[in-house]
Amino acid sequence: MTKEDVLEEFDEGYDCCQVVFQYWAQKLGMDEEIAYKVSSCFGAGMLQGETCGAVVGAYMALGLKYGCCKTGREGERQRVESIIKSVQFRQMFTETYPSTMCKDLLGADFSTPDGAQKIREEQMMTVFCPQLVADVVNMLEDIM
């Protein structure tokens, strides 16, 4: 996925979490509408500048593929695999970006009027975020 692909999704009204999760959910056989819906409340760090929506979407995608749904030994194996994949993703992400927190990544807090204005003025949603989202999707290519 390229920055331009992400910008097209953003132009359609989808946020960072939705773009990441829907891309992978579709590859894993999940219905597109359900994927967009289930990931719709996590963009911009849940609109609070907390964990980056693209990161949340990545963890959701990893859970969809490797998540635990069994009990006993099989469940334990699934839990271990899920943890390993999550740690692998976080390591890859933090090798490229200094934080998983939206407000740290953007240098402003989307949930405050001043922060939101700074993000708009600096065009972070059209310059920085699309590249980050594309990077996250591509990091998952290496893991999945």
C-alpha positions as CSV (number, residue, x, y, z in Angstrom):
1,M,0.0,0.0,0.0
2,T,1.3,3.5,-0.9
3,K,0.8,6.9,0.7
4,E,-1.4,7.7,-2.3
5,D,-3.6,4.7,-1.7
6,V,-4.0,5.9,1.9
7,L,-4.8,9.4,0.8
8,E,-7.6,8.0,-1.4
9,E,-9.1,6.2,1.6
10,F,-8.8,9.3,3.8
11,D,-10.5,11.3,1.0
12,E,-13.4,8.8,1.1
13,G,-13.8,9.6,4.8
14,Y,-12.0,6.6,6.4
15,D,-9.5,7.1,9.3
16,C,-6.1,5.6,10.0
17,C,-7.4,2.6,12.0
18,Q,-10.1,1.8,9.4
19,V,-7.6,1.9,6.5
20,V,-5.2,-0.5,8.2
21,F,-7.8,-2.9,9.6
22,Q,-10.0,-3.0,6.5
23,Y,-7.0,-3.7,4.2
24,W,-6.0,-6.7,6.3
25,A,-9.5,-7.8,7.2
26,Q,-10.4,-8.1,3.5
27,K,-7.3,-10.2,2.9
28,L,-8.3,-12.5,5.7
29,G,-11.9,-12.9,4.4
30,M,-13.8,-10.5,6.7
31,D,-16.7,-8.5,5.2
32,E,-15.6,-4.9,4.2
33,E,-18.5,-3.2,5.8
34,I,-18.0,-5.0,9.1
35,A,-14.3,-4.2,9.0
36,Y,-14.9,-0.5,8.5
37,K,-17.6,-0.5,11.2
38,V,-15.7,-2.4,13.9
39,S,-12.6,-0.2,13.4
40,S,-14.4,3.2,13.2
41,C,-13.9,4.5,16.7
42,F,-10.1,4.4,16.9
43,G,-8.8,7.0,14.6
44,A,-6.7,9.9,15.9
45,G,-5.8,7.9,19.0
46,M,-9.5,7.3,19.8
47,L,-10.0,11.1,19.1
48,Q,-7.9,11.6,22.3
49,G,-4.4,11.5,21.0
50,E,-3.8,8.2,22.7
51,T,-2.5,5.0,20.9
52,C,-2.2,5.8,17.1
53,G,-5.2,4.5,15.2
54,A,-3.0,2.8,12.6
55,V,-1.3,0.9,15.5
56,V,-4.6,-0.1,16.9
57,G,-5.7,-1.3,13.4
58,A,-2.5,-3.4,13.2
59,Y,-3.2,-5.0,16.5
60,M,-6.8,-5.7,15.4
61,A,-5.5,-7.3,12.2
62,L,-3.0,-9.4,14.1
63,G,-5.7,-10.5,16.4
64,L,-8.0,-11.4,13.5
65,K,-5.3,-13.7,12.1
66,Y,-3.5,-15.0,15.2
67,G,-5.9,-14.2,18.1
68,C,-6.8,-16.7,20.7
69,C,-10.2,-18.3,20.5
70,K,-9.6,-21.8,22.0
71,T,-9.1,-23.1,25.5
72,G,-6.5,-25.5,26.9
73,R,-3.3,-26.3,25.1
74,E,-4.5,-25.0,21.7
75,G,-5.6,-21.8,23.3
76,E,-2.2,-21.4,25.0
77,R,-0.5,-22.0,21.7
78,Q,-2.7,-19.3,20.1
79,R,-2.0,-16.9,22.9
80,V,1.8,-17.3,22.6
81,E,1.7,-16.9,18.8
82,S,-0.5,-13.8,19.2
83,I,1.9,-12.2,21.7
84,I,4.9,-13.0,19.6
85,K,3.3,-11.3,16.5
86,S,2.3,-8.3,18.6
87,V,5.7,-7.8,20.0
88,Q,7.3,-8.3,16.6
89,F,5.0,-5.5,15.2
90,R,5.7,-3.1,18.1
91,Q,9.5,-3.6,17.6
92,M,9.2,-2.9,13.9
93,F,7.1,0.1,14.5
94,T,9.3,1.6,17.2
95,E,12.4,1.1,15.0
96,T,10.8,3.6,12.6
97,Y,8.7,5.9,14.8
98,P,9.5,7.2,18.3
99,S,6.2,6.4,19.9
100,T,2.9,4.6,19.5
101,M,1.0,7.6,20.9
102,C,-0.9,9.8,18.3
103,K,-0.2,13.0,20.2
104,D,3.6,12.2,20.4
105,L,3.7,11.2,16.7
106,L,1.9,14.4,15.6
107,G,3.5,16.7,18.1
108,A,0.1,17.9,19.1
109,D,-3.0,16.6,20.8
110,F,-5.9,16.2,18.4
111,S,-8.4,16.3,21.3
112,T,-7.6,20.0,22.1
113,P,-8.6,23.0,20.0
114,D,-5.0,24.3,19.8
115,G,-3.7,20.8,19.0
116,A,-6.3,20.2,16.3
117,Q,-5.5,23.6,14.7
118,K,-1.8,22.9,14.7
119,I,-2.4,19.5,13.1
120,R,-4.5,21.1,10.4
121,E,-2.1,24.0,9.8
122,E,0.8,21.6,9.4
123,Q,-1.3,19.3,7.2
124,M,-0.2,16.3,9.3
125,M,-3.3,14.4,8.1
126,T,-2.3,14.7,4.5
127,V,1.5,14.6,4.8
128,F,2.6,12.6,7.9
129,C,-0.3,10.2,8.6
130,P,-0.7,8.7,5.2
131,Q,2.9,7.6,5.1
132,L,2.7,6.2,8.6
133,V,-0.5,4.2,7.7
134,A,1.2,2.9,4.5
135,D,4.3,1.9,6.6
136,V,2.1,0.1,9.1
137,V,0.3,-1.9,6.4
138,N,3.6,-2.8,4.9
139,M,5.1,-3.8,8.2
140,L,2.3,-6.2,8.6
141,E,3.2,-7.7,5.2
142,D,6.5,-8.8,6.7
143,I,4.8,-10.3,9.8
144,M,1.8,-11.9,8.2
